[in-house]
């Protein structure tokens, strides 16, 4: 077991330095909008197998995400993508009772701060899409390694790495929240509502974050859809991995809350946790899978894209 831990530790450092070098490379050679267009074109073709032309109006969901990344300058994005500042936005829109209890916000996590935290918690950087540190028992983990990994995330500019520029405007912090547990279910279910022009169209269910094959979509009436979506294009899944026939508790309330949080955007994904009927806000996402997730069948990439009445393009 010790050898395995040492191997994984080395893997983390390799990944971190690769990302840091990539960040420097992108910042140096892809700083202009035209250069970013060329970079995204290559990545888009590599992952999805078809072209994106920034001189033509986008059609697919993934194409529209790329246009948002480059040309949409809505100042709300950096506020609402910030895992700390979005709490005030949520409080104003739907109320603070839907916020996960907050233990700590800091510019740098220290061992002294760690020692004062409760035994279980979730820690993450506020300016990226992960990784998230889920600590079920802080006496059974290596606190120095976790603290180091969290603080290292603050050295990475996710806005540069993902080309989602609004992340670069987020003041970087470490956020520590309550660890949520369900009494009725083994896995913590995550409900992701795809909202277009303030209306919910689909809900993506994440049943288990330890696996990737959680890609089932339901319509707003909780009918399982024929497509699967936003899966890893390198290892696409060709069948449904899960299906839940009964609506979750307070599903209609989740729909209502999602609509309120989505009303300022022509597209946003609103995430909730539902713990035995108690609803907690997860996050607002503006570029799911950074616009390189695969739909099966592909025609749904166009259909879902048609719901997005994007007001801008070149």
ZAMARGU-4260 file (C-alpha; in steps of 0.2 Angstrom, whole numbers, plus 5000, padded with zeros to 4 digits):
<rodrens>
0) 5000/5000/5000 | 5014/5012/5004 | 5022/5009/4987 | 5005/5013/4979 | 5004/5029/4988
5) 5021/5034/4983 | 5017/5030/4965 | 5001/5041/4966 | 5011/5055/4974 | 5023/5055/4960
10) 5009/5055/4947 | 5001/5070/4955 | 5018/5080/4954 | 5020/5075/4936 | 5003/5081/4932
15) 5005/5097/4942 | 5021/5102/4933 | 5014/5097/4916 | 4999/5109/4919 | 5011/5122/4925
20) 5022/5121/4910 | 5006/5120/4899 | 5000/5136/4907 | 5016/5145/4903 | 5016/5139/4885
25) 4998/5144/4882 | 5001/5161/4890 | 5016/5164/4880 | 5010/5158/4863 | 4991/5159/4863
30) 4987/5176/4871 | 4978/5184/4857 | 4961/5180/4852 | 4966/5174/4834 | 4979/5162/4842
35) 4966/5155/4854 | 4955/5152/4839 | 4969/5142/4831 | 4972/5132/4847 | 4954/5128/4850
40) 4952/5123/4832 | 4965/5110/4834 | 4959/5103/4851 | 4941/5103/4844 | 4945/5093/4829
45) 4957/5081/4840 | 4943/5077/4853 | 4927/5078/4843 | 4932/5074/4825 | 4924/5088/4816
50) 4929/5106/4812 | 4924/5122/4820 | 4924/5138/4810 | 4924/5154/4819 | 4918/5164/4804
55) 4902/5154/4803 | 4887/5155/4816 | 4889/5140/4828 | 4876/5126/4827 | 4881/5112/4839
60) 4881/5114/4858 | 4899/5111/4859 | 4902/5124/4845 | 4892/5137/4855 | 4903/5134/4871
65) 4918/5138/4861 | 4911/5154/4855 | 4906/5159/4873 | 4924/5155/4879 | 4931/5167/4866
70) 4918/5181/4863 | 4906/5182/4878 | 4911/5194/4891 | 4897/5194/4903 | 4904/5200/4920
75) 4892/5188/4929 | 4902/5173/4923 | 4918/5176/4934 | 4906/5180/4949 | 4895/5164/4947
80) 4910/5153/4942 | 4918/5158/4958 | 4914/5144/4971 | 4915/5158/4985 | 4907/5173/4978
85) 4893/5163/4970 | 4886/5160/4987 | 4880/5178/4988 | 4872/5177/4971 | 4863/5161/4977
90) 4858/5169/4993 | 4850/5184/4984 | 4841/5173/4971 | 4834/5158/4981 | 4840/5160/4999
95) 4855/5155/5010 | 4846/5139/5016 | 4851/5131/5000 | 4870/5134/5003 | 4882/5121/5010
100) 4888/5127/5027 | 4905/5135/5025 | 4919/5131/5037 | 4934/5142/5030 | 4939/5153/5016
105) 4958/5157/5015 | 4971/5164/5003 | 4982/5149/5008 | 4978/5134/5019 | 4989/5131/5034
110) 4992/5117/5046 | 4985/5128/5060 | 4969/5131/5050 | 4968/5112/5046 | 4969/5107/5064
115) 4954/5118/5068 | 4943/5110/5055 | 4930/5097/5060 | 4934/5079/5057 | 4926/5078/5040
120) 4925/5091/5026 | 4927/5095/5008 | 4940/5107/5002 | 4943/5115/4985 | 4950/5129/4976
125) 4937/5142/4971 | 4943/5146/4953 | 4944/5130/4944 | 4934/5114/4941 | 4944/5103/4953
130) 4951/5092/4959 | 4941/5092/4975 | 4948/5085/4992 | 4934/5075/5001 | 4940/5071/5018
135) 4930/5059/5028 | 4942/5057/5042 | 4956/5070/5043 | 4965/5058/5056 | 4967/5045/5042
140) 4974/5056/5028 | 4991/5065/5025 | 4987/5083/5029 | 5003/5090/5023 | 5001/5082/5006
145) 4983/5088/5004 | 4987/5105/5010 | 5001/5106/4998 | 4990/5100/4983 | 4976/5112/4987
150) 4989/5127/4988 | 4997/5122/4972 | 4980/5123/4963 | 4981/5142/4967 | 4997/5143/4956
155) 4987/5137/4941 | 4977/5149/4930 | 4962/5138/4925 | 4956/5152/4913 | 4972/5150/4903
160) 4972/5131/4904 | 4954/5129/4898 | 4952/5145/4888 | 4937/5150/4899 | 4944/5167/4902
165) 4932/5172/4916 | 4941/5160/4927 | 4956/5171/4926 | 4947/5185/4934 | 4943/5175/4950
170) 4953/5180/4966 | 4960/5163/4970 | 4956/5155/4987 | 4953/5139/4996 | 4936/5135/5001
175) 4931/5122/5015 | 4913/5116/5016 | 4903/5103/5026 | 4905/5085/5020 | 4887/5080/5014
180) 4881/5062/5018 | 4865/5053/5014 | 4857/5042/5026 | 4846/5033/5013 | 4858/5032/4998
185) 4876/5025/4997 | 4881/5038/4984 | 4879/5056/4984 | 4868/5061/4969 | 4872/5076/4959
190) 4858/5084/4948 | 4864/5095/4934 | 4850/5105/4926 | 4853/5111/4908 | 4844/5128/4907
195) 4841/5138/4891 | 4834/5156/4892 | 4828/5153/4910 | 4819/5136/4906 | 4825/5119/4911
200) 4826/5107/4897 | 4836/5092/4904 | 4843/5085/4920 | 4859/5075/4920 | 4861/5063/4935
205) 4878/5059/4943 | 4876/5045/4954 | 4894/5041/4959 | 4908/5053/4956 | 4921/5039/4957
210) 4916/5033/4940 | 4914/5042/4923 | 4899/5032/4916 | 4886/5043/4924 | 4880/5052/4909
215) 4861/5048/4909 | 4849/5063/4905 | 4831/5065/4910 | 4819/5078/4903 | 4810/5090/4915
220) 4796/5077/4918 | 4809/5064/4924 | 4808/5053/4908 | 4824/5045/4904 | 4831/5051/4887
225) 4837/5040/4872 | 4854/5049/4872 | 4869/5050/4883 | 4879/5065/4883 | 4895/5074/4888
230) 4905/5058/4889 | 4924/5057/4888 | 4927/5057/4869 | 4943/5046/4871 | 4933/5032/4880
235) 4915/5035/4875 | 4901/5025/4884 | 4888/5017/4872 | 4874/5013/4884 | 4865/5020/4899
240) 4875/5017/4915 | 4861/5020/4927 | 4842/5024/4927 | 4831/5030/4942 | 4813/5028/4938
245) 4806/5038/4953 | 4808/5056/4954 | 4819/5062/4968 | 4811/5070/4983 | 4807/5088/4980
250) 4811/5087/4962 | 4798/5100/4957 | 4807/5112/4970 | 4823/5109/4962 | 4816/5114/4945
255) 4809/5130/4952 | 4826/5134/4960 | 4835/5130/4944 | 4824/5142/4934 | 4827/5156/4946
260) 4846/5154/4946 | 4846/5153/4927 | 4836/5168/4923 | 4850/5179/4919 | 4858/5168/4906
265) 4854/5161/4889 | 4862/5145/4895 | 4869/5139/4911 | 4870/5122/4920 | 4863/5123/4938
270) 4869/5109/4950 | 4861/5103/4965 | 4863/5090/4978 | 4848/5082/4985 | 4851/5074/5002
275) 4836/5064/5008 | 4825/5078/5001 | 4836/5092/5008 | 4842/5103/4993 | 4859/5110/4992
280) 4867/5121/4979 | 4882/5114/4970 | 4888/5126/4957 | 4884/5136/4941 | 4893/5130/4925
285) 4894/5140/4909 | 4905/5128/4898 | 4901/5110/4903 | 4916/5098/4898 | 4924/5114/4891
290) 4914/5110/4875 | 4923/5094/4870 | 4911/5081/4878 | 4903/5068/4866 | 4885/5065/4863
295) 4878/5048/4857 | 4870/5049/4845 | 4879/5065/4839 | 4863/5072/4832 | 4859/5077/4850
300) 4873/5089/4849 | 4864/5099/4836 | 4847/5097/4845 | 4853/5103/4862 | 4863/5117/4853
305) 4846/5123/4845 | 4839/5127/4862 | 4853/5139/4865 | 4848/5156/4857 | 4866/5163/4858
310) 4865/5182/4855 | 4883/5184/4849 | 4895/5177/4837 | 4908/5185/4826
</rodrens>
